[in-house]
């Protein structure tokens, strides 16, 4: 039976790869675009209860509709086996969790994620709206929420979120604007709001006319949603910030910025920094951070959903973090209209880490890096990856995957066909099986862009 299934999938891949492109892109002035792709592959899931891993075959139907700035993408995915429900069986089985709410999930948790995205405009436009999977939610300077992602549980679980930016410049009133974010519209757990003003925008004062002042509030109403948390309660982080562009030249930009924030009304932190772009392709930045006792900078970061329990313990004082002065440095490159992008940031305390206190990860440097090769730069290939590494004790630790979250996706394009490999790995020091602390999710799929 297993060999028969492999043969069926191989034939499907060959068949899909040989299909012609049924519709070409219409004229450039036609705002309507329609796309449809089919994907097949496999995906591995960790079953609740016994934590065993089960591999399913996968069939995905992904229509895309765009009209002007409006875009809608669907993801109708079927995970199935021919061996019955795990752990054993001998009949066709469709994974129930994809269609029937279980545990704390509601019907919205199950069916909202069938939309991959709903989008209006692009980040940086006066009006930008995106619903669905969001990889890089940032409010203001990112001192409270920076690069937050609601995609950490893919492919097992897709979460449907919202980001909404509105600048008064849309109405010819650039004095005010706002940024908003909701991680999960079915649960309303992580949410953020940042209104901002440009109080001097209508003056002719050099430099200061571009000053932007903002206030951010971000909360997690369900810190126990994906983690084992005792006595959960809403965690709030709030503060104020400024952004002041100093130089805006084609070859060189420079801005200074700063934040002051409070974690749960009990600890304070602040930072001041600068950043910009040099010779168009080099991005840079630096910060000095003054962090009070039990304050966590960028509380809602790229890996927040995986470490809610640890951060909740710090916010509530169950784990003590001494006050310290820290730093952050960032460097990146971007070439060919952002088709080749690498960005990395490293932060940590100025003081020497305490080698006996590994429970406090803020006591050690932390690295976050992303790498992107966009479609079209390298023939047939696109690639994106991220590396989030905590508890860096020495130089060798920078490339040691222990205490890291690693995500990668590679796509190989042949005509209208796409073959994708997805790989996510997370180090879990308190895993059920201590001898194997790695939580791995991977899959391979093949698809065809019909039109």
One Martini backbone bead per residue (centre of mass of N, CA, C, O) as a GRO file, in nm:
protein
  451
    1UNK     BB    1   0.057   0.062  -0.021
    2UNK     BB    2   0.292   0.265   0.006
    3UNK     BB    3   0.398   0.234  -0.287
    4UNK     BB    4   0.135   0.323  -0.423
    5UNK     BB    5   0.131   0.608  -0.310
    6UNK     BB    6   0.400   0.702  -0.434
    7UNK     BB    7   0.312   0.662  -0.728
    8UNK     BB    8   0.073   0.856  -0.727
    9UNK     BB    9   0.239   1.111  -0.652
   10UNK     BB   10   0.433   1.101  -0.890
   11UNK     BB   11   0.215   1.129  -1.111
   12UNK     BB   12   0.106   1.401  -1.015
   13UNK     BB   13   0.362   1.563  -1.053
   14UNK     BB   14   0.396   1.510  -1.354
   15UNK     BB   15   0.120   1.617  -1.441
   16UNK     BB   16   0.140   1.907  -1.324
   17UNK     BB   17   0.413   1.982  -1.473
   18UNK     BB   18   0.262   1.947  -1.773
   19UNK     BB   19   0.093   2.179  -1.744
   20UNK     BB   20  -0.038   2.443  -1.868
   21UNK     BB   21  -0.084   2.776  -1.906
   22UNK     BB   22  -0.410   2.897  -1.917
   23UNK     BB   23  -0.318   3.196  -1.813
   24UNK     BB   24  -0.223   3.499  -1.880
   25UNK     BB   25  -0.122   3.794  -1.827
   26UNK     BB   26  -0.256   4.070  -1.849
   27UNK     BB   27  -0.276   4.367  -1.898
   28UNK     BB   28  -0.131   4.621  -1.722
   29UNK     BB   29  -0.423   4.782  -1.705
   30UNK     BB   30  -0.530   4.530  -1.556
   31UNK     BB   31  -0.643   4.488  -1.222
   32UNK     BB   32  -0.710   4.192  -1.283
   33UNK     BB   33  -0.628   3.889  -1.093
   34UNK     BB   34  -0.578   3.528  -1.149
   35UNK     BB   35  -0.510   3.249  -0.930
   36UNK     BB   36  -0.396   2.891  -0.938
   37UNK     BB   37  -0.309   2.628  -0.706
   38UNK     BB   38  -0.145   2.306  -0.672
   39UNK     BB   39  -0.073   2.085  -0.391
   40UNK     BB   40   0.170   1.835  -0.304
   41UNK     BB   41   0.246   1.613  -0.012
   42UNK     BB   42   0.393   1.647   0.312
   43UNK     BB   43   0.321   1.605   0.675
   44UNK     BB   44   0.420   1.662   1.016
   45UNK     BB   45   0.271   1.554   1.328
   46UNK     BB   46   0.200   1.625   1.663
   47UNK     BB   47   0.042   1.440   1.884
   48UNK     BB   48  -0.174   1.453   2.117
   49UNK     BB   49  -0.054   1.319   2.431
   50UNK     BB   50   0.188   1.112   2.298
   51UNK     BB   51   0.379   1.282   2.086
   52UNK     BB   52   0.353   1.167   1.822
   53UNK     BB   53   0.449   1.112   1.481
   54UNK     BB   54   0.268   1.208   1.179
   55UNK     BB   55   0.230   1.123   0.838
   56UNK     BB   56   0.095   1.315   0.573
   57UNK     BB   57  -0.085   1.374   0.318
   58UNK     BB   58  -0.111   1.646   0.061
   59UNK     BB   59  -0.376   1.883  -0.039
   60UNK     BB   60  -0.367   2.193  -0.228
   61UNK     BB   61  -0.579   2.489  -0.256
   62UNK     BB   62  -0.474   2.814  -0.426
   63UNK     BB   63  -0.633   3.092  -0.453
   64UNK     BB   64  -0.593   3.410  -0.641
   65UNK     BB   65  -0.704   3.754  -0.581
   66UNK     BB   66  -0.685   4.059  -0.784
   67UNK     BB   67  -0.769   4.421  -0.728
   68UNK     BB   68  -0.539   4.602  -0.734
   69UNK     BB   69  -0.490   4.640  -0.388
   70UNK     BB   70  -0.656   4.383  -0.381
   71UNK     BB   71  -0.609   4.075  -0.184
   72UNK     BB   72  -0.677   3.712  -0.219
   73UNK     BB   73  -0.606   3.414  -0.018
   74UNK     BB   74  -0.628   3.065  -0.028
   75UNK     BB   75  -0.642   2.755   0.199
   76UNK     BB   76  -0.707   2.427   0.087
   77UNK     BB   77  -0.638   2.161   0.310
   78UNK     BB   78  -0.547   1.810   0.286
   79UNK     BB   79  -0.513   1.561   0.535
   80UNK     BB   80  -0.392   1.221   0.473
   81UNK     BB   81  -0.466   0.865   0.486
   82UNK     BB   82  -0.446   0.492   0.421
   83UNK     BB   83  -0.418   0.397   0.758
   84UNK     BB   84  -0.566   0.566   0.930
   85UNK     BB   85  -0.580   0.646   1.237
   86UNK     BB   86  -0.393   0.715   1.480
   87UNK     BB   87  -0.174   0.445   1.496
   88UNK     BB   88  -0.400   0.282   1.329
   89UNK     BB   89  -0.495   0.128   1.011
   90UNK     BB   90  -0.686   0.066   0.669
   91UNK     BB   91  -0.803   0.357   0.597
   92UNK     BB   92  -0.929   0.633   0.504
   93UNK     BB   93  -0.792   0.955   0.639
   94UNK     BB   94  -0.906   1.259   0.778
   95UNK     BB   95  -0.798   1.525   0.933
   96UNK     BB   96  -0.990   1.665   1.185
   97UNK     BB   97  -0.841   1.934   1.282
   98UNK     BB   98  -0.904   2.090   1.002
   99UNK     BB   99  -1.253   2.083   1.062
  100UNK     BB  100  -1.257   2.029   1.382
  101UNK     BB  101  -1.299   2.136   1.681
  102UNK     BB  102  -1.046   2.140   1.943
  103UNK     BB  103  -1.041   2.202   2.249
  104UNK     BB  104  -0.990   2.556   2.241
  105UNK     BB  105  -1.112   2.558   1.977
  106UNK     BB  106  -1.279   2.721   1.729
  107UNK     BB  107  -1.437   2.783   1.435
  108UNK     BB  108  -1.241   3.019   1.376
  109UNK     BB  109  -0.972   2.863   1.402
  110UNK     BB  110  -1.041   2.677   1.151
  111UNK     BB  111  -1.164   2.888   0.913
  112UNK     BB  112  -0.996   3.148   0.888
  113UNK     BB  113  -0.722   3.003   0.777
  114UNK     BB  114  -0.831   2.961   0.481
  115UNK     BB  115  -0.707   3.234   0.482
  116UNK     BB  116  -0.406   3.355   0.398
  117UNK     BB  117  -0.517   3.637   0.273
  118UNK     BB  118  -0.590   3.993   0.320
  119UNK     BB  119  -0.524   4.276   0.099
  120UNK     BB  120  -0.419   4.630   0.132
  121UNK     BB  121  -0.163   4.702  -0.002
  122UNK     BB  122   0.143   4.827   0.152
  123UNK     BB  123   0.398   4.864   0.334
  124UNK     BB  124   0.387   5.230   0.377
  125UNK     BB  125   0.122   5.296   0.316
  126UNK     BB  126  -0.137   5.490   0.416
  127UNK     BB  127  -0.291   5.211   0.341
  128UNK     BB  128  -0.283   4.907   0.548
  129UNK     BB  129  -0.399   4.567   0.489
  130UNK     BB  130  -0.378   4.253   0.683
  131UNK     BB  131  -0.489   3.914   0.656
  132UNK     BB  132  -0.345   3.647   0.845
  133UNK     BB  133  -0.034   3.586   0.771
  134UNK     BB  134   0.231   3.708   0.999
  135UNK     BB  135   0.592   3.785   1.025
  136UNK     BB  136   0.640   4.135   1.092
  137UNK     BB  137   0.534   4.269   1.353
  138UNK     BB  138   0.547   4.631   1.402
  139UNK     BB  139   0.588   4.885   1.655
  140UNK     BB  140   0.754   5.124   1.563
  141UNK     BB  141   1.075   5.041   1.697
  142UNK     BB  142   1.035   4.748   1.855
  143UNK     BB  143   1.049   4.753   2.184
  144UNK     BB  144   0.772   4.588   2.217
  145UNK     BB  145   0.715   4.524   1.897
  146UNK     BB  146   0.915   4.278   1.702
  147UNK     BB  147   0.869   4.053   1.455
  148UNK     BB  148   0.607   3.928   1.485
  149UNK     BB  149   0.472   3.583   1.474
  150UNK     BB  150   0.188   3.364   1.349
  151UNK     BB  151   0.377   3.105   1.200
  152UNK     BB  152   0.509   2.882   1.406
  153UNK     BB  153   0.274   2.635   1.345
  154UNK     BB  154   0.364   2.561   1.083
  155UNK     BB  155   0.143   2.337   0.935
  156UNK     BB  156  -0.052   2.260   1.171
  157UNK     BB  157  -0.104   2.589   1.225
  158UNK     BB  158  -0.321   2.843   1.130
  159UNK     BB  159  -0.319   3.198   1.171
  160UNK     BB  160  -0.554   3.475   1.205
  161UNK     BB  161  -0.472   3.803   1.131
  162UNK     BB  162  -0.396   4.168   1.198
  163UNK     BB  163  -0.305   4.454   0.996
  164UNK     BB  164  -0.325   4.825   1.060
  165UNK     BB  165  -0.261   5.113   0.855
  166UNK     BB  166  -0.287   5.478   0.921
  167UNK     BB  167  -0.249   5.776   0.734
  168UNK     BB  168  -0.335   6.110   0.715
  169UNK     BB  169  -0.225   6.153   0.422
  170UNK     BB  170  -0.478   6.033   0.281
  171UNK     BB  171  -0.636   6.320   0.391
  172UNK     BB  172  -0.435   6.560   0.406
  173UNK     BB  173  -0.340   6.467   0.731
  174UNK     BB  174  -0.015   6.416   0.863
  175UNK     BB  175  -0.038   6.443   1.184
  176UNK     BB  176  -0.175   6.155   1.181
  177UNK     BB  177  -0.177   5.808   1.314
  178UNK     BB  178  -0.173   5.434   1.278
  179UNK     BB  179  -0.114   5.119   1.454
  180UNK     BB  180  -0.219   4.772   1.414
  181UNK     BB  181  -0.271   4.452   1.607
  182UNK     BB  182  -0.370   4.099   1.544
  183UNK     BB  183  -0.290   3.770   1.582
  184UNK     BB  184  -0.598   3.653   1.669
  185UNK     BB  185  -0.935   3.658   1.564
  186UNK     BB  186  -1.032   3.410   1.757
  187UNK     BB  187  -0.878   3.512   2.050
  188UNK     BB  188  -0.753   3.782   2.131
  189UNK     BB  189  -0.450   3.808   2.247
  190UNK     BB  190  -0.247   3.955   2.061
  191UNK     BB  191  -0.221   4.316   2.096
  192UNK     BB  192  -0.196   4.638   1.910
  193UNK     BB  193  -0.126   5.002   1.965
  194UNK     BB  194  -0.025   5.303   1.752
  195UNK     BB  195  -0.032   5.620   1.796
  196UNK     BB  196   0.044   5.923   1.598
  197UNK     BB  197   0.249   6.224   1.565
  198UNK     BB  198   0.308   6.545   1.372
  199UNK     BB  199   0.336   6.850   1.514
  200UNK     BB  200   0.551   6.993   1.274
  201UNK     BB  201   0.467   6.942   0.966
  202UNK     BB  202   0.351   7.257   0.910
  203UNK     BB  203   0.639   7.346   0.923
  204UNK     BB  204   0.983   7.501   0.865
  205UNK     BB  205   1.145   7.329   1.047
  206UNK     BB  206   1.429   7.193   1.063
  207UNK     BB  207   1.380   6.847   1.092
  208UNK     BB  208   1.143   6.878   1.316
  209UNK     BB  209   0.901   6.846   1.112
  210UNK     BB  210   0.950   6.507   1.122
  211UNK     BB  211   0.844   6.452   1.388
  212UNK     BB  212   0.764   6.151   1.582
  213UNK     BB  213   0.492   6.061   1.801
  214UNK     BB  214   0.436   5.779   2.028
  215UNK     BB  215   0.193   5.521   2.142
  216UNK     BB  216   0.209   5.204   2.317
  217UNK     BB  217  -0.009   4.905   2.315
  218UNK     BB  218   0.047   4.573   2.453
  219UNK     BB  219  -0.116   4.245   2.459
  220UNK     BB  220  -0.188   3.941   2.665
  221UNK     BB  221  -0.483   3.752   2.731
  222UNK     BB  222  -0.329   3.446   2.655
  223UNK     BB  223  -0.053   3.305   2.789
  224UNK     BB  224  -0.191   2.992   2.772
  225UNK     BB  225  -0.249   2.908   2.472
  226UNK     BB  226   0.067   2.767   2.410
  227UNK     BB  227   0.098   2.726   2.730
  228UNK     BB  228   0.219   2.646   3.057
  229UNK     BB  229   0.019   2.838   3.280
  230UNK     BB  230   0.001   2.979   3.590
  231UNK     BB  231  -0.221   3.198   3.651
  232UNK     BB  232  -0.342   3.359   3.423
  233UNK     BB  233  -0.284   3.689   3.275
  234UNK     BB  234  -0.279   3.993   3.170
  235UNK     BB  235  -0.035   4.139   2.954
  236UNK     BB  236   0.129   4.463   2.969
  237UNK     BB  237   0.266   4.697   2.724
  238UNK     BB  238   0.391   5.038   2.765
  239UNK     BB  239   0.450   5.352   2.570
  240UNK     BB  240   0.696   5.578   2.435
  241UNK     BB  241   0.795   5.765   2.128
  242UNK     BB  242   1.056   5.843   1.878
  243UNK     BB  243   1.102   5.996   1.543
  244UNK     BB  244   1.407   6.133   1.368
  245UNK     BB  245   1.486   6.257   1.081
  246UNK     BB  246   1.804   6.376   0.946
  247UNK     BB  247   1.864   6.202   0.677
  248UNK     BB  248   1.749   6.221   0.309
  249UNK     BB  249   1.930   6.049   0.096
  250UNK     BB  250   1.996   5.839  -0.160
  251UNK     BB  251   2.285   5.734  -0.009
  252UNK     BB  252   2.170   5.859   0.279
  253UNK     BB  253   2.040   5.754   0.595
  254UNK     BB  254   1.908   5.916   0.906
  255UNK     BB  255   1.796   5.813   1.236
  256UNK     BB  256   1.636   5.889   1.538
  257UNK     BB  257   1.554   5.710   1.852
  258UNK     BB  258   1.295   5.628   2.109
  259UNK     BB  259   1.222   5.472   2.440
  260UNK     BB  260   0.950   5.411   2.681
  261UNK     BB  261   0.871   5.141   2.920
  262UNK     BB  262   0.618   4.909   3.051
  263UNK     BB  263   0.592   4.608   3.248
  264UNK     BB  264   0.301   4.560   3.404
  265UNK     BB  265   0.364   4.823   3.590
  266UNK     BB  266   0.672   4.714   3.730
  267UNK     BB  267   0.863   4.785   3.480
  268UNK     BB  268   1.152   4.944   3.327
  269UNK     BB  269   1.233   5.088   2.997
  270UNK     BB  270   1.501   5.197   2.767
  271UNK     BB  271   1.588   5.379   2.456
  272UNK     BB  272   1.858   5.465   2.221
  273UNK     BB  273   1.898   5.553   1.863
  274UNK     BB  274   2.015   5.443   1.532
  275UNK     BB  275   1.946   5.466   1.167
  276UNK     BB  276   1.979   5.314   0.823
  277UNK     BB  277   2.120   5.397   0.496
  278UNK     BB  278   2.394   5.279   0.283
  279UNK     BB  279   2.430   5.290  -0.044
  280UNK     BB  280   2.124   5.151  -0.045
  281UNK     BB  281   2.232   4.837   0.066
  282UNK     BB  282   2.298   4.940   0.366
  283UNK     BB  283   2.210   4.845   0.686
  284UNK     BB  284   2.166   5.018   1.010
  285UNK     BB  285   2.222   4.987   1.380
  286UNK     BB  286   2.171   5.135   1.719
  287UNK     BB  287   2.170   5.064   2.083
  288UNK     BB  288   2.071   5.185   2.406
  289UNK     BB  289   1.995   5.008   2.714
  290UNK     BB  290   1.758   5.059   2.994
  291UNK     BB  291   1.705   4.799   3.231
  292UNK     BB  292   1.500   4.693   3.446
  293UNK     BB  293   1.363   4.501   3.660
  294UNK     BB  294   1.202   4.264   3.469
  295UNK     BB  295   1.275   4.362   3.186
  296UNK     BB  296   1.152   4.315   2.837
  297UNK     BB  297   1.265   4.349   2.542
  298UNK     BB  298   1.072   4.276   2.305
  299UNK     BB  299   0.836   4.089   2.410
  300UNK     BB  300   0.719   4.086   2.108
  301UNK     BB  301   0.856   3.852   1.917
  302UNK     BB  302   0.933   3.610   1.684
  303UNK     BB  303   0.916   3.377   1.947
  304UNK     BB  304   0.681   3.417   2.151
  305UNK     BB  305   0.487   3.160   2.122
  306UNK     BB  306   0.730   2.967   2.242
  307UNK     BB  307   0.784   3.182   2.520
  308UNK     BB  308   0.551   3.258   2.718
  309UNK     BB  309   0.622   3.132   2.992
  310UNK     BB  310   0.894   3.275   3.042
  311UNK     BB  311   0.783   3.570   3.023
  312UNK     BB  312   0.568   3.549   3.239
  313UNK     BB  313   0.761   3.491   3.475
  314UNK     BB  314   0.902   3.766   3.458
  315UNK     BB  315   0.654   3.959   3.477
  316UNK     BB  316   0.573   3.813   3.772
  317UNK     BB  317   0.861   3.737   3.930
  318UNK     BB  318   0.951   3.427   3.922
  319UNK     BB  319   1.187   3.555   3.751
  320UNK     BB  320   1.489   3.702   3.802
  321UNK     BB  321   1.591   4.032   3.663
  322UNK     BB  322   1.830   4.228   3.652
  323UNK     BB  323   1.949   4.520   3.617
  324UNK     BB  324   2.053   4.673   3.297
  325UNK     BB  325   2.289   4.751   3.047
  326UNK     BB  326   2.247   4.767   2.694
  327UNK     BB  327   2.254   4.629   2.353
  328UNK     BB  328   2.225   4.706   1.989
  329UNK     BB  329   2.300   4.547   1.670
  330UNK     BB  330   2.268   4.625   1.315
  331UNK     BB  331   2.282   4.439   0.996
  332UNK     BB  332   2.254   4.490   0.630
  333UNK     BB  333   2.140   4.364   0.309
  334UNK     BB  334   2.034   4.504  -0.021
  335UNK     BB  335   1.939   4.374  -0.341
  336UNK     BB  336   1.767   4.403  -0.618
  337UNK     BB  337   1.504   4.513  -0.496
  338UNK     BB  338   1.490   4.302  -0.251
  339UNK     BB  339   1.595   4.003  -0.360
  340UNK     BB  340   1.854   4.039  -0.158
  341UNK     BB  341   1.845   3.946   0.190
  342UNK     BB  342   2.023   4.061   0.492
  343UNK     BB  343   1.962   4.021   0.850
  344UNK     BB  344   2.108   4.142   1.170
  345UNK     BB  345   2.080   4.095   1.531
  346UNK     BB  346   2.251   4.207   1.836
  347UNK     BB  347   2.205   4.135   2.186
  348UNK     BB  348   2.296   4.275   2.520
  349UNK     BB  349   2.503   4.306   2.778
  350UNK     BB  350   2.772   4.479   2.910
  351UNK     BB  351   2.797   4.267   3.098
  352UNK     BB  352   2.898   3.983   3.227
  353UNK     BB  353   2.791   3.685   3.225
  354UNK     BB  354   2.628   3.446   3.420
  355UNK     BB  355   2.711   3.110   3.412
  356UNK     BB  356   2.489   3.018   3.652
  357UNK     BB  357   2.241   3.181   3.475
  358UNK     BB  358   2.040   3.024   3.237
  359UNK     BB  359   1.741   3.112   3.307
  360UNK     BB  360   1.853   3.396   3.213
  361UNK     BB  361   1.853   3.497   2.888
  362UNK     BB  362   1.920   3.814   2.925
  363UNK     BB  363   2.227   3.751   3.021
  364UNK     BB  364   2.249   3.705   2.707
  365UNK     BB  365   2.306   3.694   2.403
  366UNK     BB  366   2.117   3.780   2.091
  367UNK     BB  367   2.007   3.629   1.780
  368UNK     BB  368   1.878   3.776   1.465
  369UNK     BB  369   1.808   3.619   1.143
  370UNK     BB  370   1.778   3.693   0.784
  371UNK     BB  371   1.695   3.527   0.461
  372UNK     BB  372   1.668   3.632   0.104
  373UNK     BB  373   1.540   3.481  -0.205
  374UNK     BB  374   1.392   3.586  -0.467
  375UNK     BB  375   1.205   3.557  -0.724
  376UNK     BB  376   1.438   3.566  -1.018
  377UNK     BB  377   1.740   3.580  -0.935
  378UNK     BB  378   1.736   3.267  -0.936
  379UNK     BB  379   1.701   3.015  -1.122
  380UNK     BB  380   1.419   2.840  -0.986
  381UNK     BB  381   1.480   3.010  -0.709
  382UNK     BB  382   1.371   3.019  -0.362
  383UNK     BB  383   1.442   3.183  -0.032
  384UNK     BB  384   1.382   3.137   0.330
  385UNK     BB  385   1.518   3.251   0.657
  386UNK     BB  386   1.558   3.182   1.017
  387UNK     BB  387   1.750   3.294   1.324
  388UNK     BB  388   1.696   3.212   1.675
  389UNK     BB  389   1.936   3.300   1.933
  390UNK     BB  390   2.010   3.192   2.251
  391UNK     BB  391   2.246   3.175   2.480
  392UNK     BB  392   2.531   3.328   2.426
  393UNK     BB  393   2.856   3.237   2.547
  394UNK     BB  394   3.005   3.220   2.262
  395UNK     BB  395   3.117   3.212   1.946
  396UNK     BB  396   3.023   2.915   1.884
  397UNK     BB  397   2.713   2.963   1.956
  398UNK     BB  398   2.612   3.105   1.696
  399UNK     BB  399   2.602   2.793   1.541
  400UNK     BB  400   2.438   2.668   1.769
  401UNK     BB  401   2.117   2.514   1.789
  402UNK     BB  402   2.103   2.558   2.069
  403UNK     BB  403   1.850   2.760   2.167
  404UNK     BB  404   1.686   2.743   1.888
  405UNK     BB  405   1.517   2.893   1.597
  406UNK     BB  406   1.444   2.727   1.284
  407UNK     BB  407   1.374   2.856   0.950
  408UNK     BB  408   1.267   2.705   0.627
  409UNK     BB  409   1.232   2.786   0.263
  410UNK     BB  410   1.222   2.603  -0.045
  411UNK     BB  411   1.201   2.690  -0.401
  412UNK     BB  412   1.122   2.511  -0.707
  413UNK     BB  413   1.113   2.622  -1.047
  414UNK     BB  414   0.907   2.474  -1.322
  415UNK     BB  415   0.752   2.674  -1.465
  416UNK     BB  416   0.442   2.605  -1.311
  417UNK     BB  417   0.617   2.458  -1.107
  418UNK     BB  418   0.640   2.366  -0.746
  419UNK     BB  419   0.902   2.291  -0.514
  420UNK     BB  420   0.881   2.230  -0.157
  421UNK     BB  421   1.078   2.304   0.141
  422UNK     BB  422   1.014   2.243   0.490
  423UNK     BB  423   1.185   2.382   0.794
  424UNK     BB  424   1.151   2.316   1.148
  425UNK     BB  425   1.336   2.413   1.453
  426UNK     BB  426   1.330   2.330   1.812
  427UNK     BB  427   1.452   2.397   2.125
  428UNK     BB  428   1.369   2.172   2.415
  429UNK     BB  429   1.486   2.136   2.732
  430UNK     BB  430   1.181   2.026   2.857
  431UNK     BB  431   1.134   1.767   2.733
  432UNK     BB  432   0.997   1.461   2.752
  433UNK     BB  433   1.265   1.380   2.586
  434UNK     BB  434   1.580   1.462   2.678
  435UNK     BB  435   1.743   1.306   2.443
  436UNK     BB  436   1.515   1.478   2.252
  437UNK     BB  437   1.497   1.835   2.223
  438UNK     BB  438   1.367   1.819   1.931
  439UNK     BB  439   1.145   2.018   1.729
  440UNK     BB  440   1.010   1.887   1.426
  441UNK     BB  441   0.921   2.043   1.108
  442UNK     BB  442   0.824   1.888   0.795
  443UNK     BB  443   0.818   1.928   0.424
  444UNK     BB  444   0.682   1.825   0.100
  445UNK     BB  445   0.598   1.995  -0.215
  446UNK     BB  446   0.376   2.012  -0.501
  447UNK     BB  447   0.308   2.248  -0.774
  448UNK     BB  448   0.064   2.445  -0.972
  449UNK     BB  449   0.029   2.718  -1.191
  450UNK     BB  450  -0.245   2.763  -1.363
  451UNK     BB  451  -0.343   3.110  -1.318
   0.00000   0.00000   0.00000
